[in-house]
Amino acid sequence: MIKAVWDLLRLEHGFMYALGVVVGIIVSSGLNFGLKDIIFGSLTAIFCQASAFALNDYLDYEVDLANERFDRPLVRGDLSRRSALLIGIILAPLGFLSAFAISLNAFLLALAITLLGYLYNLKLKEFGLIGNFYIAFSMCAPFIFGSVVATNTITPQIAVLSIIAFLSGVAREVMKGIEDVEGDALRNVRTVARVKGVEFASKLSASLFLIAVALSFVPFLFVEGYVLDLKYLLPVLVTDFMLAKISFELLRRHEPEDIRRFRKQTLLALLFGLIGFLLGAL
């Protein structure tokens, strides 16, 4: 039962989102934050994302069943659809209450992000590039929320970090569309790779990664607290090298096994970039 609930809520993702909120708090405020911000910010992320995943499985039950997704507890029969719906409905208010305990702005932002997640589950995932934009936004949303939690606004550091994360997220999703082009054709998902072709998708993905690389120098040159900070620059240079290398390889190689390798490498690259932003804030 515990495993079924964990699988339904994808709690490993929830803890990753909570970590993203903590990163957003630290990058935006340094070490000038309270324990309350960390606790309620993390709980908001965990509860809201868990609600979205539960409702996703409820809505996608027929599709997951047809695709034999036995990694989903509803398909396995470990939980009923009604249970998934109830869990999703119960968890959302807990997340909203946690956000409200921080501030009105945190509550409104958590509400907007969660509702957007519900909209993605209902319809947006069927539209290739729009769906890519949502997934990319979900990568930077915890940082934005963390900044609002700590400072009640979006700081310049978080703005740059979020833009880089968003561009990299769109690039990764466009790249994933190259890998999934055959499966997406069966579901009529209009990814860039299906609509414009694999070559165009490869060029778009590589271009977005390279734009993210260029933006990584903005904090080092212009953003207060990061200007000429080698603690920030050195890890970010590792990220830039890896993303540039992937971009140029992507223009020449885009078989499914190549794309899977590139996607794993981009996650590692972005981790170094995140470390750079954290070190620069300390």
C-alpha positions as CSV (number, residue, x, y, z in Angstrom):
1,M,0.0,0.0,0.0
2,I,2.8,2.4,0.9
3,K,4.6,1.7,-2.4
4,A,1.4,2.2,-4.3
5,V,0.8,5.6,-2.8
6,W,4.5,6.6,-3.3
7,D,4.2,5.6,-6.9
8,L,1.0,7.5,-7.4
9,L,2.3,10.7,-5.9
10,R,5.9,10.3,-7.4
11,L,7.2,11.5,-4.1
12,E,10.8,11.4,-5.3
13,H,9.8,14.2,-7.6
14,G,8.2,16.0,-4.7
15,F,11.4,16.0,-2.7
16,M,13.3,17.2,-5.8
17,Y,10.8,20.1,-6.1
18,A,11.2,20.8,-2.4
19,L,15.0,20.9,-2.9
20,G,14.5,23.3,-5.8
21,V,12.5,25.6,-3.4
22,V,15.3,25.5,-0.9
23,V,17.8,26.4,-3.7
24,G,15.5,29.3,-4.7
25,I,15.5,30.5,-1.1
26,I,19.2,30.4,-0.7
27,V,20.1,31.9,-4.1
28,S,17.7,34.8,-3.6
29,S,18.5,35.5,0.1
30,G,21.9,34.0,0.8
31,L,21.6,32.6,4.4
32,N,19.1,35.3,5.5
33,F,16.1,33.0,5.7
34,G,14.0,31.5,8.5
35,L,13.3,27.8,9.2
36,K,9.6,28.5,8.7
37,D,10.4,29.4,5.0
38,I,12.2,26.1,4.5
39,I,9.5,24.0,6.2
40,F,6.4,25.5,4.7
41,G,8.0,26.1,1.3
42,S,9.0,22.5,1.1
43,L,5.6,21.2,2.2
44,T,3.9,23.4,-0.4
45,A,6.0,21.8,-3.2
46,I,5.5,18.3,-2.0
47,F,1.7,18.5,-1.5
48,C,1.0,20.4,-4.7
49,Q,3.1,18.3,-7.0
50,A,1.7,15.1,-5.3
51,S,-1.8,16.3,-6.0
52,A,-1.0,17.0,-9.6
53,F,0.5,13.6,-10.1
54,A,-2.4,11.8,-8.5
55,L,-4.9,13.6,-10.7
56,N,-2.7,12.9,-13.7
57,D,-3.0,9.1,-13.1
58,Y,-6.7,9.5,-12.6
59,L,-7.2,11.2,-15.9
60,D,-4.7,9.1,-17.8
61,Y,-6.0,5.7,-16.6
62,E,-7.4,4.5,-19.9
63,V,-4.3,5.6,-21.8
64,D,-1.9,4.0,-19.2
65,L,-4.0,0.8,-19.3
66,A,-3.8,0.6,-23.1
67,N,0.0,1.3,-23.0
68,E,0.4,-1.4,-20.2
69,R,2.0,1.1,-17.8
70,F,2.4,-1.3,-15.0
71,D,4.6,1.2,-13.2
72,R,1.3,3.0,-12.5
73,P,-0.5,1.7,-9.3
74,L,-3.9,2.2,-10.9
75,V,-3.0,0.0,-13.8
76,R,-1.6,-2.6,-11.5
77,G,-4.9,-2.5,-9.5
78,D,-3.1,-1.5,-6.3
79,L,-5.3,1.6,-5.9
80,S,-8.7,2.5,-7.3
81,R,-9.3,5.5,-9.5
82,R,-11.6,6.9,-6.8
83,S,-8.8,6.7,-4.3
84,A,-6.4,8.6,-6.6
85,L,-9.0,11.3,-7.1
86,L,-9.7,11.7,-3.4
87,I,-5.9,11.8,-2.6
88,G,-5.4,14.4,-5.3
89,I,-8.3,16.5,-4.0
90,I,-7.2,16.3,-0.3
91,L,-3.5,17.1,-0.9
92,A,-4.0,20.3,-2.9
93,P,-5.6,22.3,0.0
94,L,-2.8,21.2,2.3
95,G,-0.3,22.6,-0.2
96,F,-2.2,25.9,-0.5
97,L,-2.5,26.2,3.3
98,S,1.3,25.7,3.6
99,A,1.8,28.5,1.1
100,F,-0.7,30.8,2.8
101,A,1.3,30.3,6.1
102,I,4.2,32.0,4.3
103,S,2.5,34.9,2.6
104,L,-0.4,35.9,0.3
105,N,2.0,36.1,-2.7
106,A,3.3,32.6,-2.0
107,F,-0.3,31.3,-1.8
108,L,-1.3,33.0,-5.1
109,L,1.8,31.7,-6.9
110,A,1.4,28.1,-5.6
111,L,-2.3,28.2,-6.7
112,A,-1.4,29.4,-10.2
113,I,1.4,26.8,-10.6
114,T,-0.8,24.0,-9.4
115,L,-3.8,25.0,-11.6
116,L,-1.4,25.2,-14.6
117,G,-0.3,21.6,-13.8
118,Y,-4.0,20.5,-13.8
119,L,-4.5,22.2,-17.2
120,Y,-1.4,20.4,-18.5
121,N,-2.9,17.0,-17.3
122,L,-6.2,17.8,-18.9
123,K,-5.1,19.2,-22.3
124,L,-1.8,20.9,-22.7
125,K,0.2,17.7,-23.0
126,E,-1.5,17.0,-26.3
127,F,0.2,20.1,-27.9
128,G,3.8,19.4,-28.5
129,L,5.6,22.8,-28.0
130,I,3.1,24.2,-25.6
131,G,3.5,21.0,-23.5
132,N,7.3,21.5,-23.7
133,F,6.9,25.0,-22.4
134,Y,5.0,23.7,-19.4
135,I,7.5,21.0,-18.5
136,A,10.3,23.6,-18.9
137,F,8.4,26.0,-16.6
138,S,8.0,23.2,-14.0
139,M,11.8,23.0,-13.9
140,C,12.2,26.6,-12.9
141,A,9.0,27.1,-10.9
142,P,10.5,25.8,-7.6
143,F,13.3,28.4,-7.9
144,I,10.8,31.2,-8.5
145,F,8.6,30.0,-5.6
146,G,11.6,29.9,-3.3
147,S,12.5,33.5,-4.2
148,V,8.9,34.6,-3.4
149,V,9.0,32.7,-0.2
150,A,12.2,34.3,1.0
151,T,11.9,37.8,-0.4
152,N,8.3,38.2,-1.6
153,T,9.6,39.0,-5.1
154,I,11.7,37.5,-7.9
155,T,15.3,38.5,-7.5
156,P,17.7,39.1,-10.5
157,Q,19.7,36.0,-9.5
158,I,16.6,33.9,-9.6
159,A,15.4,35.5,-12.8
160,V,18.6,34.6,-14.6
161,L,18.6,31.1,-13.1
162,S,15.0,30.5,-14.1
163,I,15.5,31.7,-17.7
164,I,18.5,29.4,-18.1
165,A,16.5,26.5,-16.6
166,F,13.5,27.2,-18.8
167,L,15.5,27.4,-22.0
168,S,17.4,24.2,-21.1
169,G,14.1,22.5,-20.2
170,V,12.5,23.4,-23.6
171,A,15.7,22.2,-25.3
172,R,15.6,18.9,-23.4
173,E,11.9,18.4,-24.2
174,V,12.3,19.2,-27.9
175,M,15.2,16.7,-27.9
176,K,13.0,14.1,-26.2
177,G,10.5,14.6,-29.0
178,I,13.2,13.3,-31.4
179,E,13.5,10.1,-29.4
180,D,9.8,9.6,-29.1
181,V,8.8,10.6,-32.6
182,E,7.3,7.1,-33.5
183,G,5.3,6.8,-30.3
184,D,4.1,10.4,-30.5
185,A,2.8,9.6,-34.0
186,L,0.6,6.9,-32.6
187,R,-0.9,9.4,-30.1
188,N,-0.9,12.3,-32.5
189,V,1.2,14.5,-30.2
190,R,2.4,17.4,-32.3
191,T,6.0,17.7,-31.2
192,V,8.5,19.8,-33.1
193,A,10.2,16.7,-34.4
194,R,6.9,15.4,-35.8
195,V,5.7,18.8,-37.2
196,K,9.0,20.2,-38.5
197,G,11.2,17.2,-38.7
198,V,14.1,15.7,-36.8
199,E,16.7,18.0,-38.3
200,F,14.8,21.1,-37.4
201,A,14.2,19.9,-33.9
202,S,17.9,19.1,-33.5
203,K,18.9,22.6,-34.6
204,L,16.3,24.2,-32.3
205,S,17.3,22.2,-29.3
206,A,21.0,22.9,-29.9
207,S,20.3,26.6,-30.3
208,L,18.4,26.8,-27.1
209,F,21.2,25.1,-25.2
210,L,23.7,27.5,-26.6
211,I,21.6,30.6,-25.7
212,A,21.5,29.2,-22.1
213,V,25.3,28.9,-22.2
214,A,25.6,32.6,-23.2
215,L,23.2,33.7,-20.5
216,S,25.2,31.9,-17.9
217,F,27.8,34.8,-18.1
218,V,25.2,37.4,-17.2
219,P,25.5,37.0,-13.4
220,F,29.3,36.9,-13.5
221,L,29.3,40.3,-15.4
222,F,26.2,42.1,-14.2
223,V,24.3,40.6,-11.2
224,E,25.1,41.9,-7.8
225,G,26.7,39.3,-5.5
226,Y,27.9,37.3,-8.5
227,V,30.1,39.8,-10.3
228,L,33.6,38.3,-11.0
229,D,32.8,35.5,-8.5
230,L,35.0,32.5,-9.4
231,K,32.9,30.3,-7.0
232,Y,30.1,30.8,-9.4
233,L,32.0,30.8,-12.6
234,L,34.1,27.6,-12.3
235,P,31.2,25.1,-11.9
236,V,29.2,27.0,-14.5
237,L,32.0,26.7,-17.0
238,V,31.7,22.9,-16.6
239,T,28.0,23.2,-17.4
240,D,28.8,25.4,-20.4
241,F,31.4,23.0,-21.8
242,M,29.0,20.0,-21.5
243,L,26.0,21.8,-23.0
244,A,28.1,23.2,-25.9
245,K,29.5,19.7,-26.6
246,I,26.1,18.1,-26.5
247,S,24.7,20.8,-28.8
248,F,27.3,20.3,-31.5
249,E,27.0,16.5,-31.3
250,L,23.2,16.8,-31.5
251,L,23.5,18.4,-34.9
252,R,25.3,15.3,-36.2
253,R,23.7,12.5,-34.2
254,H,20.1,12.0,-33.3
255,E,19.4,8.3,-33.0
256,P,17.2,7.4,-30.0
257,E,20.2,6.0,-28.1
258,D,22.1,9.2,-28.7
259,I,19.2,11.3,-27.4
260,R,18.9,9.2,-24.3
261,R,22.6,9.7,-23.6
262,F,22.4,13.5,-24.3
263,R,19.4,13.8,-21.9
264,K,21.3,12.2,-19.1
265,Q,24.4,14.3,-19.8
266,T,22.3,17.5,-19.7
267,L,21.0,16.7,-16.3
268,L,24.5,16.3,-15.0
269,A,25.5,19.6,-16.7
270,L,22.6,21.5,-15.1
271,L,23.6,20.1,-11.7
272,F,27.0,21.8,-12.0
273,G,25.2,25.0,-13.0
274,L,23.0,24.8,-9.9
275,I,26.0,24.3,-7.7
276,G,27.5,27.5,-9.2
277,F,24.4,29.5,-8.4
278,L,24.4,28.2,-4.8
279,L,28.1,28.8,-4.2
280,G,27.8,32.3,-5.6
281,A,25.0,33.1,-3.1
282,L,27.1,32.1,-0.1
